[in-house]
Amino acid sequence: MMLRKPSEVDYLENYYIVNYTAAIYYKHAILTTKKPYLKRLFKSLYNHKKALKTDLDTHILEARDQEYLDELLVKCKNEVLRMQRKISSAANLKSGRICTEMENHFGKQLKHTLSLLTDGKLRNTLLAHKHSSESLRNQLTTVSKYLI
């Protein structure tokens, strides 16, 4: 059996899963929160994650086939189920706090993924999304400190 060198798309796998999971939690937070400001913030974050997923899908389909993308989506759904079990066992967690934790985890995974990538086009895409979401992340941090 030959070992193959991991491609750029392989490095995206964990990042893709974390992005998908965060988007699901933002969608849940949109549905459960009652404060209009938080609803708008979570909706903006959700739309950003959705746009990032679309860009990542494009890059993955250029490098691999639809079957790989389908397998990745199954992994994402399994991760969401695992996270739901983990969170439902924790007592008294608010959705805003969960979203803050997810965004922090997302940021760590982004740094790790960027350290592995060498493809300039892919790095530029991820960095553009990072910088476009910076103000939303700052708002979420402020909200988590004072309102949640």
Salt bridges, closest charged atoms under 4 A:
ASP10 OD2 - ARG4 NH1 2.87
ASP10 OD1 - ARG64 NH2 2.76
GLU13 OE2 - LYS75 NZ 2.75
ASP55 OD2 - HIS129 NE2 2.57
ASP57 OD2 - LYS53 NZ 2.89
GLU62 OE2 - LYS121 NZ 3.87
GLU79 OE2 - ARG82 NH2 2.68
GLU103 OE1 - LYS49 NZ 3.30
GLU103 OE2 - ARG137 NE 3.64
